[in-house]
Amino acid sequence: MFIKNKDHYDRVCKEGNYVSYEQCKEIAEKARKEKIKPYKISKDTWDIIRVAKNSMKADGKIKLPDAAIDRLIEKKVIGKKIPSYMKLPSHYDKGGFEK
């Protein structure tokens, strides 16, 4: 894609939900000044991601084994009920967790 001018650049950033280069520089500078450490995912979280990825069906839904669900409940990652933020909006027809 060729960017023609500043207005075109701003429009492409807005339409694609991108952060502009100027905003990235400001965020990086703020992080350097405040010495913010990057978020690192724990080993348990990587294990959960790996199990979920390997358990995904062709339609995008995830069916976790009972042992994995018990482990997630034990670590308090999920409750016995699936929280509303983990459910997909009703207009999606695939993906999400199965009950």
C-alpha positions as CSV (number, residue, x, y, z in Angstrom):
1,M,0.0,0.0,0.0
2,F,1.3,3.4,-0.8
3,I,0.5,6.3,1.6
4,K,-0.2,9.4,-0.4
5,N,-0.2,12.1,2.4
6,K,-0.7,12.7,6.1
7,D,-4.6,12.6,5.8
8,H,-4.4,9.2,4.0
9,Y,-2.0,7.9,6.7
10,D,-4.3,9.0,9.5
11,R,-7.3,7.4,7.7
12,V,-5.5,4.1,7.2
13,C,-4.5,4.1,10.8
14,K,-8.0,4.8,12.0
15,E,-9.6,2.2,9.7
16,G,-7.2,-0.5,10.6
17,N,-7.2,0.3,14.3
18,Y,-3.4,1.0,14.1
19,V,-1.4,3.2,16.4
20,S,0.4,5.9,14.6
21,Y,4.1,6.1,14.5
22,E,4.0,9.3,16.6
23,Q,1.9,7.6,19.3
24,C,4.3,4.7,19.3
25,K,7.2,7.0,20.0
26,E,5.3,8.7,22.8
27,I,4.4,5.3,24.4
28,A,8.0,4.0,24.1
29,E,9.4,7.3,25.6
30,K,6.9,7.1,28.5
31,A,7.8,3.5,29.2
32,R,11.5,4.4,29.2
33,K,11.0,7.3,31.6
34,E,8.8,5.3,34.0
35,K,11.0,2.1,33.5
36,I,7.9,0.0,32.8
37,K,8.9,-3.6,32.3
38,P,7.2,-5.5,29.5
39,Y,4.5,-8.0,30.5
40,K,5.9,-11.6,30.6
41,I,3.5,-14.5,30.4
42,S,4.0,-17.1,33.0
43,K,4.8,-20.8,32.3
44,D,1.3,-21.8,33.5
45,T,-0.3,-19.3,31.1
46,W,1.8,-20.7,28.2
47,D,0.7,-24.2,29.1
48,I,-3.0,-23.1,29.1
49,I,-2.5,-21.4,25.7
50,R,-0.8,-24.5,24.3
51,V,-3.6,-26.9,25.5
52,A,-6.3,-24.6,24.2
53,K,-4.6,-24.2,20.8
54,N,-4.1,-28.0,20.4
55,S,-7.8,-28.6,21.5
56,M,-9.3,-26.3,18.9
57,K,-11.8,-27.9,16.5
58,A,-12.2,-27.0,12.8
59,D,-15.1,-24.7,13.6
60,G,-12.9,-22.6,16.0
61,K,-14.5,-23.9,19.2
62,I,-12.3,-25.2,22.0
63,K,-13.2,-28.4,23.9
64,L,-10.8,-28.7,26.8
65,P,-10.3,-32.1,28.5
66,D,-11.8,-32.4,32.0
67,A,-8.3,-32.6,33.5
68,A,-7.4,-29.2,31.9
69,I,-10.6,-27.6,33.1
70,D,-10.0,-28.9,36.6
71,R,-6.5,-27.5,36.5
72,L,-7.8,-24.1,35.3
73,I,-10.4,-24.0,38.1
74,E,-7.7,-25.1,40.6
75,K,-5.5,-22.2,39.5
76,K,-8.5,-19.9,39.6
77,V,-8.1,-19.0,36.0
78,I,-11.7,-19.8,35.3
79,G,-14.7,-20.5,37.6
80,K,-17.1,-23.3,37.4
81,K,-19.2,-21.0,35.2
82,I,-17.8,-19.4,32.1
83,P,-17.5,-15.7,32.8
84,S,-19.4,-13.4,30.4
85,Y,-16.2,-11.8,29.0
86,M,-15.1,-15.2,27.8
87,K,-18.3,-15.8,25.8
88,L,-18.5,-14.5,22.2
89,P,-21.2,-12.0,21.3
90,S,-24.4,-13.5,19.9
91,H,-23.7,-12.3,16.3
92,Y,-20.6,-14.6,16.0
93,D,-21.5,-18.0,14.7
94,K,-18.2,-19.8,15.5
95,G,-15.4,-19.8,18.0
96,G,-15.4,-19.5,21.8
97,F,-15.6,-22.1,24.6
98,E,-18.1,-24.9,24.5
99,K,-20.2,-25.7,27.5
